[in-house]
């Protein structure tokens, strides 16, 4: 084997002696650097397929996704039904959702293949990226951001990433296509103001200036981009073409954002929410985030929302009707202790109650005469199948609304789990996106039909 400082004449046949293009090569415009994509001239090929953009679902109706992850899950024997099919008996937890039985499907025996590591798996709830607990792990794009990239320009906000008691900087459901964490918004009042409160004329103009600056930077690097394309091979030229096409798409989205800045924000009757002052007010925080999601969908302000309920990072919480004596995380490691299980059951039932309220409120809103729930896909689940043992298989999963034929328990093998990303593919197709794969999916969700 030749040493790293071998001269070109010493290099083995068929190995290019052309100097590698530095990964630090930048296009520069307006004094600001625009980083290049990873090219064959720099490192081995890195590319992925892109989905075709379709902006409407097959029936022409706007559809939305609300993905919720409680990272401590639910007590399994209280959640999973004892039988499958459409006539399944409701479990104790699902009994709380009885009024909405025909509006949701419950799954058992599903998980993300190779997503292990216990608590770190919450970061992969919407990405299904494997082995999050290993050193050198890098996440992939999350479902909500995949949607935002394709239909986000249709609404004022491409997506919303919300959280309750989140350990900021360490946890999030939302990740970019380059695997970068998107921080959660936790203050309900701030989210409300962004959604519904118009800024002053000066504030609006300042925002427009920022958007114009971003667009001018993209324009300024055009000549340098053409020069660079002449320096690289055919495969890199193709990759650069794709890259600059995506840059132009970003430019288009910025132009759309500029147009949104000049449009009045929707008016709602709801007041600015009062933010809870303590993480102990966990359930009130959850309720407020559900209310915000409903209002955002009702006003078509966005079509993609992710909500992380960071129960791991929550203290002893206040719970109406039950005295909670220990931190949420510690309760989840109950070791079958009756006192802890009793408190955990009460917490889980409150989660089901709030979820049922969300279903009911979305069903009560009409859009073109159709219940908003029928156009809103709600995914509620966890990265843990059993928080007591940290397993990441047999994930408790509820899927509601969105134009599917519900009212069933789809049970798969609890030992050799069925891929949960198959549900993601079904969701994306229902939104009108021409995709047949997401992460580790093997197809669409078996047994789940459109209504």
Helices and strands as residue ranges (DSSP letters): G 8-10, E 26-29, E 32-35, E 64-70, H 76-79, H 92-95, G 98-103, E 104-108, E 110-111, G 118-124, H 143-151, G 152-154, E 160-164, H 188-196, H 201-220, H 222-229, H 234-261, H 282-298, E 304-309, G 311-313, H 328-332, H 338-364, E 366-367, E 370-371, G 372-375, E 376-381, E 397-400, E 408-411, E 418-419, H 421-430
